[in-house]
């Protein structure tokens, strides 16, 4: 079936995705219908991932992976998912942990299943980042998990809240679904908000900007303004960040001063 499909599709990417899928088949697995196009194969891949990991977790995680400017780390994905009430509620179907975070193993398993289709990146932060390894994955993920302007704005806004540290050391209210899951008998009745344990996002992680031994928050410098612009909901915040002396100093210290003009 794969060789026949390859003769029709004729692209190495199609063959790569189909072969990776075939590696998971058992001897008793009925031969599935294989989409004749690359985008169709990617749709089928996303559908299988949703069946294993759930629609809410998958849609949020793959949206973040797609819109991140320079890629996303596994830790960042886990913390972003901790701020997504629908993803949390879905993961709390059978049990509610004592802290309001996404269980770290869930995004780890998701990224592991997608590993053949991801590339590793690095930046001055020293953190390993992942991103899609081919443009067609980006395009298919955008059409699947960012189908409307409203959804795109929502996801960029969530990235803004994370990289600005909006919910660091603060209690974030639950939406109705998460409230229902958390407040079930035997868990935490009456609890309406919780600390999602996300980090501070100060421009200087260590010391004072511009001084010996100081360390810049490269991830904030690389991502925040990008998402403020894409979200388009708070132009004043974007301008304030762009024109602040601290941001400009951090940008140059991170070796990315040339990007300011483009922003």
Helices and strands as residue ranges (DSSP letters): H 2-9, H 12-22, H 38-53, H 55-67, H 74-82, H 85-91, H 104-114, G 115-117, E 118-122, E 128-132, H 135-145, H 149-163, E 171-173, H 176-182, E 193-195, E 204-206, E 215-216, H 218-231, H 235-243, H 245-253, H 259-262
